Amino acid sequence: MGPTCLMARAVVPATVLFVLNAVSGFAQDAARTPAPAHLDYVDGTATLEREGQAETAAPGMPFVPGDRLQTTRGRVEVLFPDGSALAIDEFTTVSCRITR
């Protein structure tokens, strides 16, 4: 009985270590993936449409491929991961697409 218990104790820490290393690897991958573009500033009336659902645009909302941003009496600024920004004035529609 003694050797079996010792063997079980040796296996459990190795399994826990493997799980922690895997979680750490996922966290590192997430840290390397830049955050998506997002609405940095919203003034007035703007709508963000995603997957056919429209909602009032608000600062902090992500702006991802497939989204459509429309302003009426408002202005929006979209901030991109590289630090560039897009200022959108009133009565404008912008779609987010990936081009290669």
C-alpha beads as a LAMMPS data file, in Angstrom:
LAMMPS data file: protein, C-alpha beads

100 atoms
99 bonds

1 atom types
1 bond types

-500.0 500.0 xlo xhi
-500.0 500.0 ylo yhi
-500.0 500.0 zlo zhi

Masses

1 110.0

Atoms # bond

1 1 1 0.000 0.000 0.000
2 1 1 2.842 2.372 0.734
3 1 1 4.400 2.362 -2.776
4 1 1 0.992 2.853 -4.421
5 1 1 0.314 5.961 -2.333
6 1 1 3.744 7.389 -3.117
7 1 1 3.218 6.781 -6.818
8 1 1 -0.159 8.539 -6.718
9 1 1 1.411 11.524 -5.003
10 1 1 4.085 11.736 -7.696
11 1 1 1.520 11.629 -10.535
12 1 1 -0.832 14.299 -9.180
13 1 1 1.709 17.152 -9.063
14 1 1 2.888 16.351 -12.605
15 1 1 -0.712 16.467 -13.856
16 1 1 -1.342 19.750 -12.075
17 1 1 1.881 21.168 -13.503
18 1 1 0.831 20.124 -17.035
19 1 1 -2.550 21.832 -16.626
20 1 1 -0.946 25.013 -15.299
21 1 1 1.527 25.069 -18.197
22 1 1 -1.302 24.606 -20.703
23 1 1 -3.311 27.448 -19.141
24 1 1 -0.210 29.638 -19.115
25 1 1 0.324 28.889 -22.816
26 1 1 -3.230 29.964 -23.618
27 1 1 -2.757 33.173 -21.647
28 1 1 0.453 33.942 -23.564
29 1 1 -1.317 33.344 -26.908
30 1 1 -4.139 35.669 -25.850
31 1 1 -1.598 38.321 -24.842
32 1 1 -0.044 38.185 -28.327
33 1 1 -3.402 38.545 -30.092
34 1 1 -4.177 42.242 -30.422
35 1 1 -7.509 43.500 -29.168
36 1 1 -10.014 44.189 -31.924
37 1 1 -10.783 47.685 -33.122
38 1 1 -13.298 49.369 -30.856
39 1 1 -15.469 52.457 -30.645
40 1 1 -13.411 54.937 -28.683
41 1 1 -15.710 57.950 -28.840
42 1 1 -19.425 58.302 -29.586
43 1 1 -21.177 61.673 -29.726
44 1 1 -24.822 61.850 -30.793
45 1 1 -26.733 59.077 -32.531
46 1 1 -24.972 56.044 -34.026
47 1 1 -25.933 52.411 -34.519
48 1 1 -23.749 49.297 -34.615
49 1 1 -25.212 46.347 -36.509
50 1 1 -23.778 42.873 -35.927
51 1 1 -25.255 39.652 -37.289
52 1 1 -28.493 41.433 -38.209
53 1 1 -28.963 42.904 -34.720
54 1 1 -28.704 46.684 -34.369
55 1 1 -27.941 48.434 -31.116
56 1 1 -27.054 51.938 -30.039
57 1 1 -23.315 52.462 -30.404
58 1 1 -21.408 53.099 -27.190
59 1 1 -17.733 53.644 -26.332
60 1 1 -15.826 50.418 -25.778
61 1 1 -17.889 48.298 -28.186
62 1 1 -15.690 46.136 -30.446
63 1 1 -15.806 46.816 -34.190
64 1 1 -15.102 43.479 -35.884
65 1 1 -15.397 42.061 -39.416
66 1 1 -19.031 41.834 -40.453
67 1 1 -20.081 44.866 -38.385
68 1 1 -21.799 47.881 -39.888
69 1 1 -21.580 51.255 -38.165
70 1 1 -24.006 54.007 -39.116
71 1 1 -24.222 57.565 -37.860
72 1 1 -27.179 59.883 -38.223
73 1 1 -26.831 62.963 -36.069
74 1 1 -23.602 61.876 -34.470
75 1 1 -19.903 61.223 -34.683
76 1 1 -17.865 58.153 -33.823
77 1 1 -14.163 57.455 -33.554
78 1 1 -12.934 53.888 -34.102
79 1 1 -9.561 53.051 -32.553
80 1 1 -7.523 50.240 -34.143
81 1 1 -4.987 47.945 -32.411
82 1 1 -2.051 49.666 -34.130
83 1 1 -3.094 53.027 -32.645
84 1 1 -4.615 54.464 -35.813
85 1 1 -8.098 55.934 -35.667
86 1 1 -10.996 56.495 -38.028
87 1 1 -13.211 59.538 -37.404
88 1 1 -16.722 59.053 -38.781
89 1 1 -18.928 62.112 -39.213
90 1 1 -22.730 62.302 -39.307
91 1 1 -24.808 60.565 -42.005
92 1 1 -22.091 57.980 -42.718
93 1 1 -22.127 54.185 -42.984
94 1 1 -18.960 52.107 -42.540
95 1 1 -18.630 48.325 -42.843
96 1 1 -15.788 46.346 -41.326
97 1 1 -14.371 43.724 -43.724
98 1 1 -11.182 41.742 -44.025
99 1 1 -9.300 42.234 -47.285
100 1 1 -6.297 40.223 -48.315

Bonds

1 1 1 2
2 1 2 3
3 1 3 4
4 1 4 5
5 1 5 6
6 1 6 7
7 1 7 8
8 1 8 9
9 1 9 10
10 1 10 11
11 1 11 12
12 1 12 13
13 1 13 14
14 1 14 15
15 1 15 16
16 1 16 17
17 1 17 18
18 1 18 19
19 1 19 20
20 1 20 21
21 1 21 22
22 1 22 23
23 1 23 24
24 1 24 25
25 1 25 26
26 1 26 27
27 1 27 28
28 1 28 29
29 1 29 30
30 1 30 31
31 1 31 32
32 1 32 33
33 1 33 34
34 1 34 35
35 1 35 36
36 1 36 37
37 1 37 38
38 1 38 39
39 1 39 40
40 1 40 41
41 1 41 42
42 1 42 43
43 1 43 44
44 1 44 45
45 1 45 46
46 1 46 47
47 1 47 48
48 1 48 49
49 1 49 50
50 1 50 51
51 1 51 52
52 1 52 53
53 1 53 54
54 1 54 55
55 1 55 56
56 1 56 57
57 1 57 58
58 1 58 59
59 1 59 60
60 1 60 61
61 1 61 62
62 1 62 63
63 1 63 64
64 1 64 65
65 1 65 66
66 1 66 67
67 1 67 68
68 1 68 69
69 1 69 70
70 1 70 71
71 1 71 72
72 1 72 73
73 1 73 74
74 1 74 75
75 1 75 76
76 1 76 77
77 1 77 78
78 1 78 79
79 1 79 80
80 1 80 81
81 1 81 82
82 1 82 83
83 1 83 84
84 1 84 85
85 1 85 86
86 1 86 87
87 1 87 88
88 1 88 89
89 1 89 90
90 1 90 91
91 1 91 92
92 1 92 93
93 1 93 94
94 1 94 95
95 1 95 96
96 1 96 97
97 1 97 98
98 1 98 99
99 1 99 100
